[in-house]
Amino acid sequence: MSGMSGDQKRPVHLPVLLREVIEQLDLTPGLVVVDGTVGAGGHSQHILQRIGAEGTLIGLDRDAMMLNFAGEKLELEKLSAGQCHLRQASYAELPAVLEELELESIDRILLDLGLSSDQLGDDERGFGFESTGELDLRFDIRTGVPAWKLLETLSESELCEILEIYGEERFSQRIASELVKQRKTAPIRTAAELIKAVQQAIPSKALASARKNPATRVFQALRIAANQELKQLEIMLESVLPQVLKPGGRAAIISFHSLEDRLVKQAFKNQAIWKNLTPKPIIATQAEQRVNPRCRTAKLRVAMKT
Ligand SMILES: C[S@@+](CC[C@H](N)C(=O)[O-])C[C@H]1O[C@@H](n2cnc3c(N)ncnc32)[C@H](O)[C@@H]1O
């Protein structure tokens, strides 16, 4: 899928559950709000409008390309709004960012997990099936290990575990074994090479009946591993949020697969810290799903710090 148009890279990502997020965050002028996954600034633009000139927005993203997009979009809003600070950091590093900004606590936080349509359209890091660049799959290329290197160095059982746990891939064993076999002669370096290896590994009947690209779950698993996505979310839920959110403050988290949603659901059950405001997660309306198919799997959970 291509997310860019023309020579100039322009953001095409549509913010999911926008109306619901803004409603649930219960924004008023003057609040200190963190958008921990600012992306192209789709949600932040509306947050800024509601917190007004006295408000403060802190936008974090691990991806420098996304921060550039956010910077351009929010520049216009900044003229009429208060403070807007954008930083290249993981949301798990929020305490250090707050310290740098000399802020002790925050009123609201939004996490819109996963990746953006703009990253899928970025030809250089292998996120999209048609990407021709190296199969990197990292949001922040300054840290961690690119996916192609994981494919080259992990043992068959480690690869199998990643595919099984992070991808919930039913053919994890067959695929891991094919990946290890292939790397002896032709190491996998691109999205196309990975797709081909997966196609070779899975039974032809499953291949023929597949409704989506048969490598979808493998890409998801490798991306989660390359970015340690679940670890970041665990740190956020277990230690960062209870520490930085003011009592009465709200956290809104959108997840796109069951692994993330399970962690959020579990954390918000802790009544010593949270009043759960969404016993059932909020999902996108049929109308939004028609316009933006990406939101079909989105689940929004919101809780208030007690
Ligand atoms: C679904 S997009 C966010 C889109 C954004 N809400 C908008 O409307 O434009 C997710 C973003 O989170 C970023 N991201 C993923 N994990 C992150 C982390 N641990 N810390 C900060 N940003 C992260 C990705 O780079 C990506 O830009």
The ligand as an ORCA input file, in Angstrom:
! r2SCAN-3c Opt
* xyz 0 1
  C      -1.426      4.950     14.886
  S      -0.081      6.058     14.777
  C      -0.653      7.503     15.598
  C      -1.464      8.392     14.723
  C      -1.890      9.699     15.363
  N      -2.769      9.515     16.480
  C      -2.558     10.599     14.323
  O      -3.771     10.788     14.406
  O      -1.886     11.092     13.425
  C       1.028      5.405     15.946
  C       2.304      6.202     16.114
  O       2.909      5.764     17.333
  C       4.288      5.745     17.172
  N       4.798      4.851     18.227
  C       4.730      3.510     18.287
  N       5.249      3.073     19.452
  C       5.643      4.184     20.137
  C       6.238      4.390     21.409
  N       6.551      3.368     22.225
  N       6.478      5.652     21.806
  C       6.169      6.707     21.002
  N       5.616      6.559     19.777
  C       5.353      5.316     19.360
  C       4.512      5.291     15.760
  O       5.763      5.708     15.283
  C       3.344      5.985     15.034
  O       3.729      7.218     14.506
*
